[in-house]
Amino acid sequence: MNFYVLTLFTQMIDDCLGHSIIGRARKEKIINVSTVDIRDFSNDKHRHVDDYPYGGGAGMVMKPQPVYDAYKSLGLNGGERVIYMTPQGRPFSQKIAQELSEEENIVILCGHYEGIDERVIEEIVTDEISMGDFVLTGGELAAMAVIDAVSRLVPGVLGKEESFLDESFSNGLLEYPQYTRPPEFMGRNVPEVLLSGDHGRVDRWRHEQALIRTLNKRPDIFEKLSLSEKDSAYVKNYLDRPGTDTNS
Ligand SMILES: C[S@@+](CC[C@H](N)C(=O)[O-])C[C@H]1O[C@@H](n2cnc3c(N)ncnc32)[C@H](O)[C@@H]1O
C-alpha cells in the first residue's frame, strides 16, 4: 500500500513514521510512505506557498497552485482517494481505517495556517477526514494517525504476536483489560480466571469485561449494540449489582 503525503513539513512525517511497527513495515516494503514538499512547487522566487485571504481576516491561506502541482507530480491515474485532513471532515474511526486499508494508493493532503484555498480542495480531494472537534496547527499529526491506524490493518504489518482482532472497536466493543507478570502488583492481583488455564472461561470473562467496559466508558457505543440474550442477561445482572462481575 502506498501513502503519499503532501505537506509543508516532510521531515515531521519522515521522522515519526520510521519507528516500531510502522518503521518495520516500511523497511519491509509492505507499506510505502512518500512525502512531497508542497513548497517545492511554489512558482514564486521566495518559495511562498501562502497568501492573504480574500475578504480579509486573520492568518494566511495556502495557495491552490503549489498544492495542485504537488499532487500532479505524483503521476497517479486519478482514481485514488485524496484525503484532506481538516477539522471539518468526517470524524476518523476504526471503520474508516478498515475501509482505507483496502486501497492501493492514498494521498493525504496536510493544510497549515488558516487552511487551503477551497478551489484546489474541490478539484482534487475525494474525502475530508477530521481527528476530532479541535483545531491542530497543521494536518501532519492527523495524517500520521491515519497512516498508523490504516497500516496496522494491512496484512503482514502486524507480527504474529500483535493482533488487531480483539482490539477495541474491531468487534464493536472496547477491549477487555490486559495484565502481564507479576501476578501481584502493589497489592493488586491478576484476576484468578486468567491464571486458570481454562480458555473457555478466559474467553467468556474477556467478553464480559469488554461489555462492561464499553457500557461504562463509552455508553454512546454501547447503546448501539445489539446484544445476545446471554449478554443482555449478564449486563442486567451487572447493573442490578454493579461491581460484582469483574475479577472472578
Ligand atoms: C489551523 S488549521 C485550519 C483550520 C481552519 N481555519 C478551520 O477553522 O476549519 C490548519 C490545518 O490543520 C489541519 N487540522 C487542524 N485541525 C484538524 C483536525 N481536527 N483534524 C484534521 N486536520 C486538522 C488541517 O489540515 C488544516 O488545514
The ligand as an SDF file (V2000), in Angstrom:
LIG
                    3D

 27 29  0  0  0  0  0  0  0  0999 V2000
   -5.2460   25.8690   11.9130 C   0  0  0  0  0  0  0  0  0  0  0  0
   -5.9260   24.6050   10.9170 S   0  0  0  0  0  0  0  0  0  0  0  0
   -7.0820   25.4510    9.9240 C   0  0  0  0  0  0  0  0  0  0  0  0
   -8.4570   25.3980   10.4810 C   0  0  0  0  0  0  0  0  0  0  0  0
   -9.4680   26.0940    9.5970 C   0  0  0  0  0  0  0  0  0  0  0  0
   -9.2310   27.5090    9.5540 N   0  0  0  0  0  0  0  0  0  0  0  0
  -10.8740   25.8500   10.1680 C   0  0  0  0  0  0  0  0  0  0  0  0
  -11.2970   26.6040   11.0340 O   0  0  0  0  0  0  0  0  0  0  0  0
  -11.5180   24.8690    9.7540 O   0  0  0  0  0  0  0  0  0  0  0  0
   -4.6260   24.2270    9.8050 C   0  0  0  0  0  0  0  0  0  0  0  0
   -4.6470   22.8280    9.2320 C   0  0  0  0  0  0  0  0  0  0  0  0
   -4.5250   21.8800   10.2730 O   0  0  0  0  0  0  0  0  0  0  0  0
   -5.1880   20.6960    9.9170 C   0  0  0  0  0  0  0  0  0  0  0  0
   -6.1150   20.3560   11.0180 N   0  0  0  0  0  0  0  0  0  0  0  0
   -6.4710   21.1620   12.0430 C   0  0  0  0  0  0  0  0  0  0  0  0
   -7.3150   20.5590   12.8720 N   0  0  0  0  0  0  0  0  0  0  0  0
   -7.5260   19.3240   12.3770 C   0  0  0  0  0  0  0  0  0  0  0  0
   -8.3310   18.2330   12.7910 C   0  0  0  0  0  0  0  0  0  0  0  0
   -9.0980   18.2700   13.8850 N   0  0  0  0  0  0  0  0  0  0  0  0
   -8.3090   17.1140   12.0390 N   0  0  0  0  0  0  0  0  0  0  0  0
   -7.5550   17.0470   10.9300 C   0  0  0  0  0  0  0  0  0  0  0  0
   -6.7640   18.0580   10.4840 N   0  0  0  0  0  0  0  0  0  0  0  0
   -6.7570   19.1950   11.1830 C   0  0  0  0  0  0  0  0  0  0  0  0
   -5.8710   20.9350    8.5900 C   0  0  0  0  0  0  0  0  0  0  0  0
   -5.0830   20.3420    7.5640 O   0  0  0  0  0  0  0  0  0  0  0  0
   -5.8970   22.4290    8.4850 C   0  0  0  0  0  0  0  0  0  0  0  0
   -5.8590   22.8780    7.1620 O   0  0  0  0  0  0  0  0  0  0  0  0
  1  2  1  0
  2  3  1  0
  2 10  1  0
  3  4  1  0
  4  5  1  0
  5  6  1  0
  5  7  1  0
  7  8  2  0
  7  9  1  0
 10 11  1  0
 11 12  1  0
 11 26  1  0
 12 13  1  0
 13 14  1  0
 13 24  1  0
 14 15  1  0
 14 23  1  0
 15 16  2  0
 16 17  1  0
 17 18  1  0
 17 23  2  0
 18 19  1  0
 18 20  2  0
 20 21  1  0
 21 22  2  0
 22 23  1  0
 24 25  1  0
 24 26  1  0
 26 27  1  0
M  CHG  2   2   1   9  -1
M  END
$$$$
